[in-house]
Amino acid sequence: MRSTLQLLVWCVLLSSVSAFGSEPVMLEPAQDTIQPELPADTGHRSAPIKNALSPPVTVVPTRHKFDLRHSTPPVSKDWKSRMDQADILIKAGHTHEATAYFEKAIYAADTLELKTQTTVTWANALSRASRVRNDDPELQVKAAELYHSALPRVTGDLKRLTFNNYGSLLLRQDNPMEALAVLRAVEEDYARESEPVERSRYLYNLARAFEKNDELAAAKDRYQKSAVADPKFTPASRAVSRVLLKLIARPDLVKETAQWLDTVVDHGDLSLTQETIRSVLTRSDWVSQPGFEKVLISLMRYLTVTRVGPQEFKKQWQKNLTVTGEAHQDTRLVAREMVAAYYEDFPIAFEPERGHSRFVASLRAAGQPDAERVVSAFMKIIGDGYLAIEQEDQALQRYALAWTLDTTNMEAALYAADVLLKRREKIDQSNDLLNQFIFFLFEGKGRAYLGKDWENILRFHMVLGTIYVQRGEWGFSGNPQSAIFQLEHAIEAHKRLFSQVQEDAGPIAGVKAELAYSYEEAGHYRSAGATYVDAAETAMVEGDHELTRTVVEKISRATGRLDLSEQDDRRVEHIRKLLKAPQ
């Protein structure tokens, strides 16, 4: 059956260098007449923060489409045929030849609204064509004239699109002052009516206009709003970091930067997090600000998420954390404790709330509300790094500390148990540490029962069950110091938790398989067989086909010994058919 580390998986699932970056973004309607072009680079790829203009970004929203040939009231056939011909010529690259057909289409339009929409369509076509031709000034001037003529008459969705695209064109013409005036005119319209992706691109353009006019605080605000509206739009996130570093360092800005870095980590842009933190760590005006320790806590979150072990930390980060006397005392303390977390020796003890209080105190002083949990997760990752290079004693020191700081960190508990069980001859020959750990696990489980905390009750039973399985202490249902007792109660706790949170209770098939194995080893073959079948069915429902096959193969190898009932035989055959069916 599966090892302790494989059972970890089941428990873990229960735990929870442009001055202005990319080009302005043109919002284009999806039309039958003029199809917007899709760029090779949509702006979602991470790239270093540099100081040279990045390639253009064209964005096509999926909503707010303007179908000019089928608008109400019905359009004339003359208008339709001329727009069709203009469309053909534009697609062929014959922009100047298309002009005559656009002019005739405007003349043939039956209403002022349709004439305005045709004018905007023509302006969009010329603006796109100018980008293809390296910002052809002649095409840009004509497009600007058309946009400008349409501004007084556009309304609703078309108003937002026209003002955005005109502002985008003005930015490309290096006319940031006029671009800012045009773009600001529709800021309330976008805030009130637009969809998130469309709003994100507009705010990005508005931010660029502010930035080019040296209004950096306003630019930062709009870049942040753009990134929040669409977290996947990485040019906005990168622009926030770039503008932050242009601003004069102040305590409130340092705090805001730390908050922003946490948001970026949550959104998964880890390269941007790394670049921004490295940049501010080299700036004495930033490091010396009160509150800079909050940026170091953001770095700690980054190191935890990216699982940076001791060797990588020494190569890439230790030198950066050797802060000078210019830094505030709290900053120096957090930096020192981060380095110590990687390289200091810690006593191995499992009594809760006896953890590394000095580190926790430094984070509390920095205003970190969940300091114990943050340090616990950090220590667990460092322990993993030591385990990977086979320094089990250093790994165990950090696993033990991680668990004592946060007894809900059952991943740390499982890894600590695994080290104690598998490296006993090297680390814990007398079993004193393991027995101490088991004592405090029972104590924690008792507190969880008092609070009816079924999530942690489940976790405690799983860890204890894993320990007793590894020790081969199978026992029976009435013996708490046995695998069977702990795993049976883990399954019962999962039922209680599932009744409260449904799918959020996490998978349980692996625990059932481990219980079946324990029954088998204890000689309870009928119970083992029935539980194996239940485990296979549960794994199938949970979508874990690998575990399903493993359990079914186990049943096949031990059919005679397991003494399956006829009903269980039929259930196993049904599972086999499901496994063979196309997934």
N, C-alpha and C positions, 0 to 999 in steps of 0.2 A: 504493500500500500504506500501511500504518499508520505514523504518525509515531513519533518516539522517545518522546514522552509517552504515546502509546497503548501502546507496548511496556512502559512502566512498570507498567501494570496487571498484566501477566503476571508481572513480577518481584516486585511487592509481594505477590502471592498466594503467593509462595514464602517470604516473610519472616514470617517470622512477626509562741392563744398561751395553750394550756392549761397549767396547772400540771402536768397529767398527760396531755396528748395526747388520744388517742381513748378512747372508752368501753371498758369491759371487754368481752371477747369471749365470747359464749355459744356453746358447742359443742352442736349439736343433732343428734340421730339422724334419719336419713331413715326415715320410717315411712309406712305406708299410712293410718294413722288421723289423725295430726296432721302435716301437711306443714309443714316449717320455712319461714319467710318469707325471701326474699332481699332484702337492702337495696339501696337505690339506690347507696349508697357502700360498697364492700367494703373500703375502707382501703388500696387499692393505688395511689392517686393521690398524687403528691407534693404537699405543702402546706407553707407556711412554718411555722417553729417559733414558735408564739404562746403566749399565756397565757390562753386561754379554752378550755373543753371543746369538742372536735370532735364531729361527728355520730356516732351509734352505729355500731358495726361488728358485723355478724352473720356468722359463718362456719359453713359446712356442710361437714364432712368427707365424703370419698367412701367412706371405709371405716368399720368398726366400726358397722354399722347394726343397729338393734334393731327387728325386725319383730314387734310385740307380738301381732298377731292370728294369727301362724303360728308361735309359739314352741312348744317341746317341754316338757311334754306337750301334746297338742292342747287347745285352749281350747273353752269351751262356746259354743253359739250365742247364749245370753243375753249373755255377755260381749261377743261380737263385735258384736251388734246395738246394744248400748249405747255401745260405743266408736265405732261408725259414726255414731250420732246425735250424740254429743259432737263428733265431727269436723265434721259439717255445721254445728252451731251455732257452733263456734269460727271456722270459715271465714266465717260470716255476721256475726261480730262479737258474737254473743250469749253472752258469756263467762259471765255469771251463770246463764243458762238451762242452759248445758252442765254446771254443777256437779252437778245432780241425776243426770245420766247418768254422770259420772265416779264418783260415790259408788256408784251401782248396779253399775257395772262392777267396782269394787273388791270389792263384796259377791259378785258372780258369779264372780270369779276363783277357779280351782280350787286354786291353789297359792300359798304365801307369796311365791315368786319372782315370779309373775305379778301379785300384789297390789302388790308393791314397784315393778315396772316400770310399772304403771298409775299409781301415785302420782307417780312421776317424770315420766311423760308429762303428767299434769295440771299439775304444778308448772311444767314447761316452757311449757305453753300459757298459763298465767297470767302467767308472767314475760314472754313475748313480748307478750301483750296489754297489760301495764302499760307497755311501751316505746311501743307505739302510742298509748297514752293519756297521754303525757307523764309517765311514771313514776307512775301511779296508786298512791297509798300503800296503799289497801285491797287491791288485787290483789297488790302486792308482799308485804304481810304474810301473806296466805294462801299465796302461793307459797313464802315462806320457811318457814312452818310445815310444808308438805308436804315440802320438801327435807329439813328437819331430822328429820322423822319417818322418812325413808327412809335416812338416813346409816348407821345401824347394820346394815342388812340388805343394802346394795348390794355387789356384787362385780365383779371383772373390768372389762370395758369400761364397764359401767353405773356402776361406782363412780367411775371417772375423770370421766365426763361429769357425774354428779350433783354431785360435790364442786366441779368447775370452775364449773358453772352456778350453784350456790348461792353460791360465792365471788364470782362476777360480780354476782349480785343484791345481795349485801351491800355491795359497792363502790358500786353505784348507790344504795343506801340510806344512803350515807355512814357506813358502819360498817367502816372499814378494819382495825381491830384484829382483830375477829372474822373478817373476810374473809381476813386473813393466816393465822390459825390454821387455817381450813378448807382453804385452798389448799395450805398447806405439808404438810398431812396426806397428800397424794397425790403429792408431788414425786418420790419414789422410784418410784412406780407409773408415772408419765409417762416418767421416764428409762429405765425398764426395758422397757415394753411398747408405748408409743404410736408412731404414725406421725409423720413429721417435721412435717407441716402441723398436725396436732392438737396435737403437743407445742409447736409455736411459739406457738399461740394461748393455750394454758394458761400457758406461761412469761411471755407478755405480761401476762396477768392477775395472775400472782404478782408480777411486777416492779412493776405499778401498786400492788399492796397494800403492797409494801415502800416504794415512793416516798411513798405517802400516810402511811406511818408514819415518814417521815423517815429511813429506813434506805437512804441513797442508794447506798452502795457495793454492797449486795446487789441493789438495784434495777438498777443498771447491769449487773451480772453477768448477771441474768436477761434483761434486754432484749437483751444481746448474744447470749445463747444462743438467744433467740427469733428474732433476725435470722439467725443462722447456720443454724438449723433450716429456715427458709424465707426465702431471700434476697429473694423477691418481696414479702414482707410489710413494706412501707415504714413503717407506724406504729412498728414495733419499732426500725428503724434511726434514725428521727427521734428516738425517745425516748432512745436511747443518747446522741446528741449533746446533747440537752437536759439530761440528767442530768450528763453530763461537765462541762458549763458551770456546774452548780450546786455541784460539788465544789471544794474548796480546791486551787488549783494546786500540784502537786508534780512533781519531775522524773520520777518513775515514771508519773504520770498523763499528763504531756506525751508521753512515749514511747508509752504505750498509746493516746493519742488519735491520734498519727500512724499507728500500725498500723491503727487502726480506720478512719481516713480512706482509707488505701490499700485496705482491704476494700470500703468504700463505692464508691470509684472503680471497682474491679473489677466490682462488681455493677451499675454503670451509673447510680447515683443521684447525678448530677452536681450537681443543684441543692442537695441536702443538703450535699455536699462544699463547695460555694461558701459556703453560709450559715454552716457551722461554722467554716471558716477565717476568714471575715470577722469572725465574732464573737470568736474568740480573738485576732486581730490587733489588736483595739481594747481588749484587756484587758492592762494593764501587768503584772498579777500573773502572767499567762501568758507574755507576751513576755520577761519578765525571768528566767524559769526556765532553768537549764542544760538543754540538749537541745532547746530550742524550734526549733532549726534543722531538726529532723526534720519538724516541721509544715510548714516552708517547702519541704522536699523533696516532701512530699505535695502542696503547692500546685503545684510544678513538674510533677508527674505530671498534676495536673488541667489545667494550662495546655497540656500536651502533648496530652492526650486530646481536649480541646475546641478545639485548634488556634487558640489565641489569638495573633493577630499583633501587631505593634508598635503599631498605632493603638489597638486595643482595650485592650491592656495599659496604655497611657498613660492612657486614660480611666478604667479600672476598678481597676487594681491598683498602679500605680507609687507612688501616695501612701501606700498601706498598707504598702509595703515600705521606707518611709523610717523605719526604727526608731530609737529614741532611745538615748542612752547607757546607759539602764537595762538594755538587752539584753546578753546574754552575748556575748563577742567572736566566738565561732563563729557565732552567729545573725546578727550584723552582717555578717560576712564572706559568708555564703551569700546574704543579702538583697542585698548590694552586687553580687555576681557575677550574680545573676538579672537585676538591672536592666542591668548591663553587657552581658549576653548579647543584650539587645534593642537597645542603642544604642551600644555601643562598636565601633570599627573593628578588624578583625582582618586580619592578613596572609593573602593567598591562597597557600597552599602545600599540597602533597598528600603530603608525606612522612609516613608513619604514625608514631604515637607522638610527634609534634611538636605535639600539640594544645594547647589552652588549659589547661595544667597547673594554673594557679591555681584555676580553677573546680573541676576534678576533685579537687584537693587539699582544697578546702573540704568537699566531699561525703565524701571518704574520712575526714576528721577527724570528720565527723558519724556515721561508722559505716556509710556506704552501701557495700555490697560491690561493686555493679556500677556504680560512679560514672561510668566512661567511657560505658557504654551509656545511662545516664539522661541525661547531658549531651548525648550525640550525638542522641538522639531529640528532645530539647528544641530544640537548634540547628536541626535539620531543619525543625521546625514554624515556627520564627521565620523561617527562610529562605523558606518557602512564603508567609508573610505579606508579606515584602518583594517577592517575585516577583509577587504579586497586585497590588501597587501600582506595578509596573514599575520597581522599584529593583533591577536585575539585579546590580549590583556588590555591594550589601549581601547579596543572596540568595546569591551565589556564595561570599562570605566564610564564610557559615554552613554552606553545603553542604560546602565543603572541610573546614572544621573538624569537622563532624559525621562525615565519612568518616575523617579522620585519627585521630579518637578511637576509632572503632569501624568497622573495615574490613568488618564484616558488614552494615553499614547501606547496602545496595546501592540503596535508594531515594534516599538522599542522593547516592550516586555517579551514578545515572542523571540526577538533576536537575542536578547539577554539569556533567555532560557535555552535557546539553541546552543549558544556558546558554552554555557555552563554544562550542558549535557554532553556535548560532543568533544569538549576540550577539558573534561574533568581532571584527567591525569596531570594536565599542565597547569590548570588554574585553580581547581577546587577539589583536591583529592579527598578531603574529609567530608565533602558535601555540605559544609557549614553555610556557604553562600547560597546554595540552592535551597536549602531548608529555610534559611532566613527569608528568601524571596517568596517561597511558597506560603510562609506564615503571613507575610504582609499582603499577598494576593487574596488569601482567605479573609483577612481583615477588611480589605477594600471591597470584596464581594459582599460581605455582611453589611457594610455601609450602603452599598448600592441597593440591596434588598430593602433596607429601611426606607430608602427614598423611592422605592418602586421604579428605579431607573433601569428599565429593561434593556436598553442598549448596552449599558456598561455591565449589567448582570450577564448578558450574553457574552460579552468580551472576556470577562473574568473566567467564566466557565470554559471558554474555548482555550484560553492560555493554560489553565490548570489541566484541562483534558489533554492538551498537547504534551505537557510535561509528563503526565502519567503514562501516555502512550509510548513516549520515548524511553521511559524507564521500565516499560513492560509490566506495569502494575495495573492489571486489567480490572480486578476486583469484581464488585457486583453492585446492584442498584441501591443498596442501603449503605454503601461505604463511601463517604465523601472523599476519602483519599484514594480514589481509583479513577481510571479512565472512563469506565462505564457510567459511573455516577455523574461525573462532570459533563460528559458529552450528552447524556440523556437530558440533563438540566439545561444545557446549552440549547438543545432543540426545543424544549418547552419555553425557554426564554424567547427564542425566535418567534414562536407562535404568538406569545403575548405582544411582542414588539410589532409583528406583522399586523395584528389587529388594530394597532394604533397608527402605523405609518405606511402600510401596504408595501409597495415595491422598495421603498427606502430602507426596509429592514435588511436588504442585502441577500446574497445567496446563502443557502444552507446545505446544499447537496454534499459538499465536501465533508462537512461535519457528520452527516448521516453515514457516509462511506467509512469514515474513521470509526464511528460507533459500531458499524457492522464488522469491521476488522477486529475491534476489541472483543465483541461477542464471540467471534470465531476463535480467537486466541484463548478466550476463557472457556471454550468448549460448549458454548450455547449455540449450537448449529442451527436450530430452527429459527431462533431470533436473528442470527446472523444472516440467514438466507432472506428472510422477509425484509430486513433492513437494507440489505444490498439492493433488492428490487425497488424499494422505496427510494433509495439514493439515486438509482439509475433514472427512475421516472422524474424525480425532482430535478436532476441535472438536465434532462431533456427539456423540461418546462423552462428552466433558467437559461437555456441556450448553450450550455456547456457540453458540446457533443464529444469533446475529447474525454472528459470525465465519464460521460455516459458509456463510451466504448470501453474505457478502462474497467469500469464496474461490471459491464456485461461480460467482458473477457474473464474477469475474476470468477463470476458466477459459472461460466462455462467450464473453467478448469476445476472447479470444486463442487460440481453439481451433486455428486453422490454424497459427499460429506455434509452439504448444506441442507439436504432433506427438504427441498422446496415442495410446497403444496401444489396441487393441480392448478389452482387459481394463479399462484405465483409463476408457474411455468408459462401460462397463457400471457401473463403480463410481460414476461421477458421476451416471448416471441413477438409480441406487438411492438416492443421497443426496437427489436432487431429490424423489423419491417420499416419502422420510422427512420432508422439510421440509414437504411438502403435507399429510401426515397430521395429524389432530387431535393436539395436544400434551396 
